Amino acid sequence: MPVSDFVKVAMGRDVKMKVTQIDTYTVSSFGLDRSGAIVNSKFPPFIQKLRENKVL
């Protein structure tokens, strides 16, 4: 996934992300409409680092 698409997803209102492993999977919900999601607090510093490193 291109970084620009990742940022669009990260800034979504209600995002569902499924991570599949060999024999199991997990589903996370995050986004602007999911105020309690821990993932939400992780995106702003990550995106800032991408900008600092000129990835965005």
All heavy atoms as TSV, in Angstrom:
chain	resi	resn	atom	element	x	y	z
A	1	MET	N	N	0.844	-1.163	0.000
A	1	MET	CA	C	0.000	0.000	0.000
A	1	MET	C	C	0.899	1.238	0.000
A	1	MET	O	O	1.794	1.343	0.835
A	1	MET	CB	C	-0.881	-0.024	1.257
A	1	MET	CG	C	-1.641	1.259	1.495
A	1	MET	SD	S	-2.613	1.257	3.033
A	1	MET	CE	C	-4.045	0.360	2.513
A	2	PRO	N	N	0.667	2.153	-0.911
A	2	PRO	CA	C	1.436	3.402	-0.906
A	2	PRO	C	C	1.204	4.187	0.390
A	2	PRO	O	O	0.111	4.136	0.968
A	2	PRO	CB	C	0.886	4.180	-2.103
A	2	PRO	CG	C	0.233	3.157	-2.967
A	2	PRO	CD	C	-0.251	2.071	-2.039
A	3	VAL	N	N	2.222	4.893	0.842
A	3	VAL	CA	C	2.131	5.662	2.082
A	3	VAL	C	C	0.991	6.668	2.021
A	3	VAL	O	O	0.270	6.865	3.004
A	3	VAL	CB	C	3.480	6.354	2.389
A	3	VAL	CG1	C	3.356	7.262	3.591
A	3	VAL	CG2	C	4.558	5.327	2.617
A	4	SER	N	N	0.795	7.296	0.876
A	4	SER	CA	C	-0.282	8.287	0.758
A	4	SER	C	C	-1.652	7.640	0.980
A	4	SER	O	O	-2.533	8.236	1.608
A	4	SER	CB	C	-0.236	8.978	-0.601
A	4	SER	OG	O	-0.363	8.034	-1.645
A	5	ASP	N	N	-1.835	6.413	0.513
A	5	ASP	CA	C	-3.095	5.698	0.750
A	5	ASP	C	C	-3.236	5.322	2.222
A	5	ASP	O	O	-4.320	5.384	2.787
A	5	ASP	CB	C	-3.183	4.445	-0.119
A	5	ASP	CG	C	-3.403	4.754	-1.582
A	5	ASP	OD1	O	-3.691	5.930	-1.911
A	5	ASP	OD2	O	-3.280	3.830	-2.403
A	6	PHE	N	N	-2.124	4.921	2.837
A	6	PHE	CA	C	-2.135	4.583	4.258
A	6	PHE	C	C	-2.597	5.779	5.081
A	6	PHE	O	O	-3.413	5.640	5.993
A	6	PHE	CB	C	-0.740	4.133	4.705
A	6	PHE	CG	C	-0.634	3.932	6.188
A	6	PHE	CD1	C	-1.071	2.759	6.776
A	6	PHE	CD2	C	-0.118	4.925	7.002
A	6	PHE	CE1	C	-0.991	2.581	8.154
A	6	PHE	CE2	C	-0.029	4.757	8.374
A	6	PHE	CZ	C	-0.470	3.577	8.943
A	7	VAL	N	N	-2.094	6.953	4.766
A	7	VAL	CA	C	-2.471	8.170	5.495
A	7	VAL	C	C	-3.961	8.449	5.310
A	7	VAL	O	O	-4.652	8.808	6.267
A	7	VAL	CB	C	-1.612	9.371	5.057
A	7	VAL	CG1	C	-2.140	10.666	5.651
A	7	VAL	CG2	C	-0.164	9.150	5.461
A	8	LYS	N	N	-4.480	8.253	4.117
A	8	LYS	CA	C	-5.916	8.451	3.886
A	8	LYS	C	C	-6.742	7.499	4.757
A	8	LYS	O	O	-7.745	7.899	5.349
A	8	LYS	CB	C	-6.262	8.229	2.419
A	8	LYS	CG	C	-5.793	9.338	1.510
A	8	LYS	CD	C	-6.123	9.019	0.071
A	8	LYS	CE	C	-5.484	10.028	-0.860
A	8	LYS	NZ	N	-5.691	9.674	-2.267
A	9	VAL	N	N	-6.321	6.259	4.837
A	9	VAL	CA	C	-7.023	5.280	5.669
A	9	VAL	C	C	-6.918	5.673	7.142
A	9	VAL	O	O	-7.903	5.655	7.875
A	9	VAL	CB	C	-6.457	3.859	5.448
A	9	VAL	CG1	C	-6.984	2.893	6.487
A	9	VAL	CG2	C	-6.781	3.366	4.047
A	10	ALA	N	N	-5.726	6.062	7.575
A	10	ALA	CA	C	-5.503	6.418	8.979
A	10	ALA	C	C	-6.354	7.605	9.404
A	10	ALA	O	O	-6.731	7.714	10.572
A	10	ALA	CB	C	-4.023	6.729	9.201
A	11	MET	N	N	-6.686	8.477	8.478
A	11	MET	CA	C	-7.476	9.665	8.789
A	11	MET	C	C	-8.974	9.436	8.607
A	11	MET	O	O	-9.766	10.366	8.710
A	11	MET	CB	C	-7.038	10.832	7.894
A	11	MET	CG	C	-5.609	11.264	8.104
A	11	MET	SD	S	-5.457	12.067	9.700
A	11	MET	CE	C	-4.271	11.066	10.526
A	12	GLY	N	N	-9.383	8.200	8.383
A	12	GLY	CA	C	-10.788	7.887	8.157
A	12	GLY	C	C	-11.649	8.063	9.391
A	12	GLY	O	O	-11.160	8.146	10.518
A	13	ARG	N	N	-12.934	8.117	9.196
A	13	ARG	CA	C	-13.880	8.318	10.302
A	13	ARG	C	C	-14.123	7.022	11.080
A	13	ARG	O	O	-14.182	7.033	12.300
A	13	ARG	CB	C	-15.195	8.858	9.761
A	13	ARG	CG	C	-15.021	10.216	9.081
A	13	ARG	CD	C	-16.293	11.005	9.004
A	13	ARG	NE	N	-16.871	11.296	10.292
A	13	ARG	CZ	C	-16.488	12.286	11.110
A	13	ARG	NH1	N	-15.487	13.049	10.760
A	13	ARG	NH2	N	-17.088	12.490	12.257
A	14	ASP	N	N	-14.301	5.909	10.386
A	14	ASP	CA	C	-14.573	4.627	11.045
A	14	ASP	C	C	-13.877	3.538	10.224
A	14	ASP	O	O	-14.391	3.091	9.205
A	14	ASP	CB	C	-16.075	4.375	11.122
A	14	ASP	CG	C	-16.422	3.149	11.941
A	14	ASP	OD1	O	-15.541	2.634	12.663
A	14	ASP	OD2	O	-17.576	2.704	11.873
A	15	VAL	N	N	-12.706	3.139	10.689
A	15	VAL	CA	C	-11.851	2.221	9.936
A	15	VAL	C	C	-11.830	0.869	10.632
A	15	VAL	O	O	-11.703	0.782	11.847
A	15	VAL	CB	C	-10.406	2.774	9.841
A	15	VAL	CG1	C	-9.511	1.830	9.055
A	15	VAL	CG2	C	-10.403	4.162	9.231
A	16	LYS	N	N	-11.963	-0.177	9.863
A	16	LYS	CA	C	-11.820	-1.549	10.350
A	16	LYS	C	C	-10.591	-2.142	9.665
A	16	LYS	O	O	-10.480	-2.107	8.443
A	16	LYS	CB	C	-13.037	-2.400	9.985
A	16	LYS	CG	C	-14.354	-1.816	10.403
A	16	LYS	CD	C	-14.649	-2.108	11.835
A	16	LYS	CE	C	-16.099	-1.793	12.121
A	16	LYS	NZ	N	-16.303	-0.662	12.943
A	17	MET	N	N	-9.679	-2.678	10.463
A	17	MET	CA	C	-8.452	-3.247	9.909
A	17	MET	C	C	-8.353	-4.701	10.364
A	17	MET	O	O	-8.445	-4.998	11.562
A	17	MET	CB	C	-7.232	-2.468	10.411
A	17	MET	CG	C	-5.922	-3.034	9.925
A	17	MET	SD	S	-4.496	-2.064	10.477
A	17	MET	CE	C	-4.555	-2.329	12.231
A	18	LYS	N	N	-8.188	-5.597	9.409
A	18	LYS	CA	C	-8.039	-7.015	9.710
A	18	LYS	C	C	-6.595	-7.401	9.436
A	18	LYS	O	O	-6.083	-7.184	8.336
A	18	LYS	CB	C	-8.979	-7.846	8.840
A	18	LYS	CG	C	-8.873	-9.338	9.079
A	18	LYS	CD	C	-9.855	-10.096	8.198
A	18	LYS	CE	C	-9.769	-11.582	8.397
A	18	LYS	NZ	N	-10.707	-12.298	7.514
A	19	VAL	N	N	-5.946	-7.972	10.445
A	19	VAL	CA	C	-4.570	-8.443	10.303
A	19	VAL	C	C	-4.607	-9.962	10.362
A	19	VAL	O	O	-5.016	-10.545	11.370
A	19	VAL	CB	C	-3.661	-7.880	11.418
A	19	VAL	CG1	C	-2.246	-8.437	11.291
A	19	VAL	CG2	C	-3.656	-6.359	11.371
A	20	THR	N	N	-4.179	-10.589	9.271
A	20	THR	CA	C	-4.219	-12.038	9.164
A	20	THR	C	C	-2.830	-12.621	9.377
A	20	THR	O	O	-1.857	-12.149	8.794
A	20	THR	CB	C	-4.734	-12.454	7.772
A	20	THR	OG1	O	-6.016	-11.842	7.559
A	20	THR	CG2	C	-4.865	-13.954	7.660
A	21	GLN	N	N	-2.773	-13.639	10.221
A	21	GLN	CA	C	-1.541	-14.393	10.432
A	21	GLN	C	C	-1.755	-15.784	9.863
A	21	GLN	O	O	-2.783	-16.039	9.232
A	21	GLN	CB	C	-1.196	-14.417	11.906
A	21	GLN	CG	C	-0.925	-13.020	12.453
A	21	GLN	CD	C	-0.663	-13.016	13.937
A	21	GLN	OE1	O	-0.831	-14.015	14.626
A	21	GLN	NE2	N	-0.245	-11.872	14.450
A	22	ILE	N	N	-0.841	-16.677	10.082
A	22	ILE	CA	C	-0.929	-18.007	9.472
A	22	ILE	C	C	-2.244	-18.706	9.809
A	22	ILE	O	O	-2.927	-19.196	8.920
A	22	ILE	CB	C	0.267	-18.886	9.897
A	22	ILE	CG1	C	1.551	-18.324	9.291
A	22	ILE	CG2	C	0.078	-20.335	9.463
A	22	ILE	CD1	C	2.817	-18.977	9.790
A	23	ASP	N	N	-2.603	-18.762	11.080
A	23	ASP	CA	C	-3.804	-19.510	11.445
A	23	ASP	C	C	-4.780	-18.721	12.318
A	23	ASP	O	O	-5.649	-19.296	12.958
A	23	ASP	CB	C	-3.421	-20.814	12.148
A	23	ASP	CG	C	-2.600	-20.571	13.410
A	23	ASP	OD1	O	-2.198	-19.414	13.654
A	23	ASP	OD2	O	-2.359	-21.542	14.140
A	24	THR	N	N	-4.631	-17.403	12.323
A	24	THR	CA	C	-5.519	-16.564	13.125
A	24	THR	C	C	-5.584	-15.151	12.549
A	24	THR	O	O	-4.818	-14.823	11.644
A	24	THR	CB	C	-5.043	-16.520	14.596
A	24	THR	OG1	O	-6.018	-15.862	15.386
A	24	THR	CG2	C	-3.705	-15.842	14.729
A	25	TYR	N	N	-6.494	-14.359	13.049
A	25	TYR	CA	C	-6.558	-12.960	12.628
A	25	TYR	C	C	-7.126	-12.114	13.768
A	25	TYR	O	O	-7.738	-12.623	14.696
A	25	TYR	CB	C	-7.399	-12.790	11.363
A	25	TYR	CG	C	-8.872	-13.029	11.549
A	25	TYR	CD1	C	-9.733	-11.994	11.896
A	25	TYR	CD2	C	-9.419	-14.290	11.369
A	25	TYR	CE1	C	-11.092	-12.208	12.075
A	25	TYR	CE2	C	-10.772	-14.522	11.536
A	25	TYR	CZ	C	-11.600	-13.473	11.891
A	25	TYR	OH	O	-12.938	-13.691	12.066
A	26	THR	N	N	-6.870	-10.822	13.690
A	26	THR	CA	C	-7.441	-9.865	14.633
A	26	THR	C	C	-8.072	-8.734	13.843
A	26	THR	O	O	-7.677	-8.462	12.709
A	26	THR	CB	C	-6.383	-9.276	15.587
A	26	THR	OG1	O	-5.363	-8.658	14.816
A	26	THR	CG2	C	-5.762	-10.349	16.449
A	27	VAL	N	N	-9.060	-8.093	14.435
A	27	VAL	CA	C	-9.731	-6.963	13.806
A	27	VAL	C	C	-9.649	-5.776	14.768
A	27	VAL	O	O	-9.927	-5.913	15.954
A	27	VAL	CB	C	-11.200	-7.282	13.483
A	27	VAL	CG1	C	-11.901	-6.073	12.902
A	27	VAL	CG2	C	-11.287	-8.465	12.528
A	28	SER	N	N	-9.240	-4.633	14.240
A	28	SER	CA	C	-9.183	-3.399	15.025
A	28	SER	C	C	-10.101	-2.368	14.401
A	28	SER	O	O	-10.255	-2.322	13.189
A	28	SER	CB	C	-7.762	-2.840	15.037
A	28	SER	OG	O	-6.887	-3.712	15.689
A	29	SER	N	N	-10.676	-1.537	15.249
A	29	SER	CA	C	-11.492	-0.412	14.789
A	29	SER	C	C	-10.850	0.863	15.301
A	29	SER	O	O	-10.448	0.944	16.463
A	29	SER	CB	C	-12.911	-0.508	15.348
A	29	SER	OG	O	-13.543	-1.667	14.865
A	30	PHE	N	N	-10.753	1.853	14.432
A	30	PHE	CA	C	-10.193	3.133	14.827
A	30	PHE	C	C	-10.702	4.196	13.883
A	30	PHE	O	O	-11.423	3.913	12.951
A	30	PHE	CB	C	-8.654	3.101	14.833
A	30	PHE	CG	C	-8.035	2.707	13.522
A	30	PHE	CD1	C	-7.681	3.668	12.599
A	30	PHE	CD2	C	-7.806	1.374	13.215
A	30	PHE	CE1	C	-7.112	3.309	11.383
A	30	PHE	CE2	C	-7.222	1.007	12.017
A	30	PHE	CZ	C	-6.875	1.979	11.095
A	31	GLY	N	N	-10.349	5.433	14.136
A	31	GLY	CA	C	-10.756	6.539	13.283
A	31	GLY	C	C	-11.393	7.657	14.087
A	31	GLY	O	O	-11.532	7.579	15.311
A	32	LEU	N	N	-11.771	8.719	13.394
A	32	LEU	CA	C	-12.318	9.913	14.040
A	32	LEU	C	C	-13.586	9.625	14.837
A	32	LEU	O	O	-13.846	10.274	15.849
A	32	LEU	CB	C	-12.588	10.989	12.988
A	32	LEU	CG	C	-11.354	11.479	12.227
A	32	LEU	CD1	C	-11.761	12.437	11.112
A	32	LEU	CD2	C	-10.355	12.131	13.164
A	33	ASP	N	N	-14.383	8.662	14.409
A	33	ASP	CA	C	-15.612	8.318	15.117
A	33	ASP	C	C	-15.385	7.316	16.248
A	33	ASP	O	O	-16.318	6.950	16.948
A	33	ASP	CB	C	-16.652	7.749	14.154
A	33	ASP	CG	C	-17.231	8.795	13.218
A	33	ASP	OD1	O	-17.025	10.010	13.475
A	33	ASP	OD2	O	-17.881	8.413	12.229
A	34	ARG	N	N	-14.163	6.854	16.414
A	34	ARG	CA	C	-13.813	5.866	17.450
A	34	ARG	C	C	-12.881	6.515	18.466
A	34	ARG	O	O	-11.692	6.221	18.526
A	34	ARG	CB	C	-13.123	4.652	16.821
A	34	ARG	CG	C	-13.936	3.919	15.803
A	34	ARG	CD	C	-14.986	3.120	16.509
A	34	ARG	NE	N	-15.801	2.393	15.540
A	34	ARG	CZ	C	-16.595	1.425	15.894
A	34	ARG	NH1	N	-16.674	1.049	17.131
A	34	ARG	NH2	N	-17.325	0.827	14.985
A	35	SER	N	N	-13.415	7.419	19.280
A	35	SER	CA	C	-12.600	8.248	20.166
A	35	SER	C	C	-11.771	7.452	21.181
A	35	SER	O	O	-10.736	7.915	21.620
A	35	SER	CB	C	-13.474	9.263	20.900
A	35	SER	OG	O	-14.425	8.596	21.697
A	36	GLY	N	N	-12.193	6.266	21.551
A	36	GLY	CA	C	-11.456	5.485	22.548
A	36	GLY	C	C	-10.385	4.569	21.993
A	36	GLY	O	O	-9.691	3.894	22.750
A	37	ALA	N	N	-10.222	4.546	20.684
A	37	ALA	CA	C	-9.268	3.613	20.070
A	37	ALA	C	C	-7.826	4.037	20.352
A	37	ALA	O	O	-7.429	5.167	20.091
A	37	ALA	CB	C	-9.500	3.529	18.566
A	38	ILE	N	N	-7.047	3.126	20.881
A	38	ILE	CA	C	-5.638	3.397	21.207
A	38	ILE	C	C	-4.843	3.741	19.947
A	38	ILE	O	O	-3.957	4.594	19.979
A	38	ILE	CB	C	-5.019	2.184	21.922
A	38	ILE	CG1	C	-5.701	1.991	23.274
A	38	ILE	CG2	C	-3.523	2.350	22.090
A	38	ILE	CD1	C	-5.347	0.712	23.977
A	39	VAL	N	N	-5.166	3.114	18.851
A	39	VAL	CA	C	-4.442	3.341	17.595
A	39	VAL	C	C	-4.493	4.815	17.188
A	39	VAL	O	O	-3.531	5.347	16.638
A	39	VAL	CB	C	-5.012	2.445	16.472
A	39	VAL	CG1	C	-4.359	2.747	15.147
A	39	VAL	CG2	C	-4.844	0.982	16.828
A	40	ASN	N	N	-5.597	5.487	17.484
A	40	ASN	CA	C	-5.749	6.894	17.093
A	40	ASN	C	C	-4.615	7.772	17.608
A	40	ASN	O	O	-4.175	8.685	16.928
A	40	ASN	CB	C	-7.076	7.458	17.598
A	40	ASN	CG	C	-8.266	6.896	16.870
A	40	ASN	OD1	O	-8.152	6.328	15.801
A	40	ASN	ND2	N	-9.427	7.038	17.473
A	41	SER	N	N	-4.137	7.500	18.807
A	41	SER	CA	C	-3.065	8.324	19.383
A	41	SER	C	C	-1.711	8.024	18.765
A	41	SER	O	O	-0.778	8.814	18.900
A	41	SER	CB	C	-3.003	8.119	20.897
A	41	SER	OG	O	-2.615	6.788	21.201
A	42	LYS	N	N	-1.583	6.913	18.080
A	42	LYS	CA	C	-0.306	6.514	17.478
A	42	LYS	C	C	-0.075	7.145	16.106
A	42	LYS	O	O	1.072	7.328	15.694
A	42	LYS	CB	C	-0.230	4.986	17.329
A	42	LYS	CG	C	-0.498	4.214	18.595
A	42	LYS	CD	C	0.582	4.416	19.608
A	42	LYS	CE	C	0.306	3.562	20.836
A	42	LYS	NZ	N	1.261	3.756	21.867
A	43	PHE	N	N	-1.146	7.482	15.395
A	43	PHE	CA	C	-0.984	7.984	14.034
A	43	PHE	C	C	-0.354	9.372	13.927
A	43	PHE	O	O	0.532	9.563	13.105
A	43	PHE	CB	C	-2.309	7.952	13.276
A	43	PHE	CG	C	-2.686	6.578	12.802
A	43	PHE	CD1	C	-3.926	6.051	13.086
A	43	PHE	CD2	C	-1.799	5.807	12.056
A	43	PHE	CE1	C	-4.271	4.778	12.655
A	43	PHE	CE2	C	-2.138	4.539	11.627
A	43	PHE	CZ	C	-3.374	4.025	11.931
A	44	PRO	N	N	-0.789	10.358	14.702
A	44	PRO	CA	C	-0.201	11.695	14.524
A	44	PRO	C	C	1.324	11.747	14.643
A	44	PRO	O	O	1.989	12.311	13.762
A	44	PRO	CB	C	-0.894	12.541	15.596
A	44	PRO	CG	C	-2.213	11.859	15.772
A	44	PRO	CD	C	-1.907	10.387	15.628
A	45	PRO	N	N	1.942	11.121	15.672
A	45	PRO	CA	C	3.409	11.168	15.715
A	45	PRO	C	C	4.060	10.381	14.563
A	45	PRO	O	O	5.106	10.779	14.043
A	45	PRO	CB	C	3.784	10.570	17.069
A	45	PRO	CG	C	2.543	10.017	17.657
A	45	PRO	CD	C	1.382	10.529	16.877
A	46	PHE	N	N	3.419	9.290	14.154
A	46	PHE	CA	C	3.954	8.502	13.047
A	46	PHE	C	C	3.918	9.305	11.746
A	46	PHE	O	O	4.900	9.365	11.003
A	46	PHE	CB	C	3.154	7.202	12.897
A	46	PHE	CG	C	3.607	6.346	11.757
A	46	PHE	CD1	C	4.814	5.673	11.811
A	46	PHE	CD2	C	2.821	6.192	10.631
A	46	PHE	CE1	C	5.240	4.875	10.758
A	46	PHE	CE2	C	3.229	5.402	9.571
A	46	PHE	CZ	C	4.446	4.739	9.643
A	47	ILE	N	N	2.800	9.951	11.489
A	47	ILE	CA	C	2.658	10.757	10.271
A	47	ILE	C	C	3.616	11.943	10.301
A	47	ILE	O	O	4.219	12.300	9.284
A	47	ILE	CB	C	1.195	11.183	10.080
A	47	ILE	CG1	C	0.359	9.937	9.745
A	47	ILE	CG2	C	1.058	12.239	8.987
A	47	ILE	CD1	C	-1.126	10.135	9.755
A	48	GLN	N	N	3.819	12.528	11.490
A	48	GLN	CA	C	4.781	13.628	11.618
A	48	GLN	C	C	6.183	13.158	11.253
A	48	GLN	O	O	6.929	13.850	10.555
A	48	GLN	CB	C	4.762	14.196	13.044
A	48	GLN	CG	C	5.732	15.320	13.265
A	48	GLN	CD	C	5.460	16.520	12.361
A	48	GLN	OE1	O	4.308	16.822	12.062
A	48	GLN	NE2	N	6.503	17.182	11.923
A	49	LYS	N	N	6.570	11.975	11.692
A	49	LYS	CA	C	7.892	11.420	11.352
A	49	LYS	C	C	8.004	11.177	9.851
A	49	LYS	O	O	9.062	11.403	9.257
A	49	LYS	CB	C	8.162	10.130	12.118
A	49	LYS	CG	C	8.488	10.338	13.546
A	49	LYS	CD	C	9.809	11.049	13.700
A	49	LYS	CE	C	10.162	11.234	15.144
A	49	LYS	NZ	N	11.367	12.036	15.333
A	50	LEU	N	N	6.932	10.716	9.225
A	50	LEU	CA	C	6.946	10.530	7.777
A	50	LEU	C	C	7.210	11.861	7.080
A	50	LEU	O	O	8.001	11.925	6.134
A	50	LEU	CB	C	5.621	9.939	7.295
A	50	LEU	CG	C	5.316	8.501	7.686
A	50	LEU	CD1	C	3.908	8.120	7.243
A	50	LEU	CD2	C	6.330	7.548	7.113
A	51	ARG	N	N	6.571	12.920	7.566
A	51	ARG	CA	C	6.779	14.250	6.974
A	51	ARG	C	C	8.198	14.747	7.207
A	51	ARG	O	O	8.831	15.312	6.308
A	51	ARG	CB	C	5.768	15.248	7.525
A	51	ARG	CG	C	4.370	14.987	7.001
A	51	ARG	CD	C	3.392	16.075	7.404
A	51	ARG	NE	N	2.111	15.793	6.793
A	51	ARG	CZ	C	0.979	15.625	7.468
A	51	ARG	NH1	N	0.964	15.734	8.783
A	51	ARG	NH2	N	-0.138	15.372	6.829
A	52	GLU	N	N	8.711	14.544	8.433
A	52	GLU	CA	C	10.084	14.970	8.748
A	52	GLU	C	C	11.108	14.269	7.866
A	52	GLU	O	O	12.122	14.859	7.493
A	52	GLU	CB	C	10.402	14.677	10.209
A	52	GLU	CG	C	9.700	15.589	11.184
A	52	GLU	CD	C	9.888	15.149	12.636
A	52	GLU	OE1	O	10.715	14.263	12.914
A	52	GLU	OE2	O	9.188	15.725	13.491
A	53	ASN	N	N	10.837	13.015	7.533
A	53	ASN	CA	C	11.747	12.233	6.698
A	53	ASN	C	C	11.418	12.336	5.216
A	53	ASN	O	O	11.935	11.573	4.414
A	53	ASN	CB	C	11.757	10.784	7.151
A	53	ASN	CG	C	12.437	10.625	8.507
A	53	ASN	OD1	O	13.590	10.973	8.649
A	53	ASN	ND2	N	11.695	10.159	9.486
A	54	LYS	N	N	10.501	13.242	4.897
A	54	LYS	CA	C	10.120	13.535	3.511
A	54	LYS	C	C	9.568	12.311	2.765
A	54	LYS	O	O	9.777	12.142	1.581
A	54	LYS	CB	C	11.280	14.172	2.752
A	54	LYS	CG	C	11.704	15.491	3.381
A	54	LYS	CD	C	12.782	16.168	2.590
A	54	LYS	CE	C	13.289	17.452	3.144
A	54	LYS	NZ	N	12.909	17.999	4.332
A	55	VAL	N	N	8.881	11.455	3.519
A	55	VAL	CA	C	8.206	10.315	2.907
A	55	VAL	C	C	6.858	10.760	2.363
A	55	VAL	O	O	6.349	10.208	1.401
A	55	VAL	CB	C	8.051	9.159	3.918
A	55	VAL	CG1	C	7.276	8.006	3.335
A	55	VAL	CG2	C	9.416	8.706	4.407
A	56	LEU	N	N	6.290	11.785	2.983
A	56	LEU	CA	C	5.015	12.358	2.519
A	56	LEU	C	C	5.276	13.676	1.848
A	56	LEU	O	O	6.115	14.426	2.202
A	56	LEU	CB	C	4.064	12.591	3.683
A	56	LEU	CG	C	3.370	11.372	4.238
A	56	LEU	CD1	C	2.503	11.752	5.421
A	56	LEU	CD2	C	2.523	10.691	3.194
